[in-house]
Amino acid sequence: MEQTDKLRTTNYSGIFLSCFSDYSEKCVHATPEHVLLYLYSGEQVIEDRNRKITIRAGECAFIRRNHRLMMYKNSKGEELYKGISLTFNRNVLREFYKKLDKVDLPERAALSDRNVFKIEPRADITSLFQSLTPYFDENVKPTDGVAHLKLQEGIYALLNYSAIFFPILFDFTEPWKIDMLGFLNDNYMDDLTMEQIAAYTGRSLATFKRDFKKISGLSPQKWLIKRRLEAAYVKLKEERKKVQEVYVEVGFKNPSHFSTAFKKQYGIPPTEV
């Protein structure tokens, strides 16, 4: 993390406040949990490979877990950067899902592979984050019960905003099965067959494919290629590695296949990154 002056971060049971002075702070975001971010003042630019999303005061963004992003937190004139984020861990989401009336589940929810979703201002989301302000402005710690209720309120707000968040937030199928995306994000560079991945996550191949359709619009094979290319982009641009090193590191066997897939996803060959 690079910063030019003073940064203050406070954490209360998964609710984080970040506030700093001076102009700009740059950091890499790579949290293993979903995050809902609200900006009170200043500006935040989220760079997801070749896409930039700008969040301004009063705006909100949902950031999917297990994705490496570059963030720029900027002051605007006299306004210091100040933002609050809610972090939804799997236990909170599982508990919420168990209590959810299943008749409320949409029959069909659009699947999305986007990593960052900009949320338009809404009364429920704005009131949620405004209600958290006193805890940070007055340095009063909320009880764990209150923090838990605020996280639940955030989940409800997302589900009310769009049905697209149902398959994203509840991307586990049965609690005794290993989380598929968690396993794949940990092992996407390994040379594993679909049968092996299914077995490692406690499923038959048919069940694995059926469960995977519930959480992604891509096939498992295409998801793995996309994830490997995202990792390759980071290694090429930020770590300044050579193409000959990178394609092997991220799990490709053939440099020609890697180059073709990379250009298809990013519009340029890997040698031009």
C-alpha positions, 0 to 999 in steps of 0.5 A, a space after each residue: 500500500 502506498 499513501 501520501 499522508 495519514 490513513 485511519 482505518 477502523 474495524 468493528 466486526 466486519 464494518 470498516 471505516 477508512 478515512 485519510 488526509 492529503 490527496 491520494 492513496 493507492 492500494 491493492 484490493 484482494 479480499 476473500 469476502 464480498 464487500 459493499 462500499 459506500 463513499 461519504 466524501 472524496 472519490 474512489 477509482 476502482 481499476 479492474 484490469 482494463 475497466 475503471 469504475 469511479 465512485 463519488 460521494 453518496 455512491 456505492 459499489 459491490 465488489 466480488 470476493 477473490 478478485 485482485 483490483 487496484 484502488 485509488 482513494 482520492 480527496 476532492 478539494 477540501 473534502 477528505 476521502 471517507 468511506 465505509 465498507 461492509 464485509 460479508 463472510 461466508 458464515 454470515 451469508 449461510 446463516 442469512 440463507 438458512 433463515 430466508 423464506 425460499 419462496 422469496 428466491 427468484 426462479 431465474 436470476 441472471 448470472 454475471 461474471 462482473 467483479 465490480 457492480 456500481 450501485 445507484 443511490 437508493 433510500 435503503 442503502 443510503 440510510 444504512 450507511 448514514 446510520 453507521 456514521 455516529 459510531 465512527 465520528 464519535 468513536 463509539 463501538 457498536 455491539 456485535 449484535 448491532 454490527 451483525 444486524 447492519 450486515 443483514 440490512 446490507 444483504 437485504 438492500 442488495 437483494 432488493 436492488 437486483 435479483 442478480 445478487 442472489 446467485 452471487 451472495 449465495 454461491 454455495 449449494 449445500 453446507 457440507 460441500 466444499 465451496 467451489 469458487 473458493 477451491 477454484 480460486 485457490 487452485 486455478 493454476 493447477 493442472 486438474 481435470 474436471 473430474 478431479 475438481 469435482 471430487 475435491 469439492 465433494 461432488 460427482 462430475 454431473 453434480 459439479 456441473 449442475 452446481 456450477 451453473 447456479 453460480 456462473 454463466 460460464 462453463 467451468 473450463 471457460 471460468 478457469 481460462 478467464 481466471 488464469 488470464 486475469 492473473 496473467 494480466 496482473 503478472 504482466 502489467 504490475 509485476 513486469 514479468 515476461 510472457 514466456 514466464 507468465 503463461 506457464 505460471 498461470 496454468 497454460 501449456 501452449 504459448 500460442 493458445 495463451 496469446 490467442 485467449 489473452 487477445 480475445 479477452 483484453 483486445 491486445 496481445 500479451 506482449 503489448 501489456 
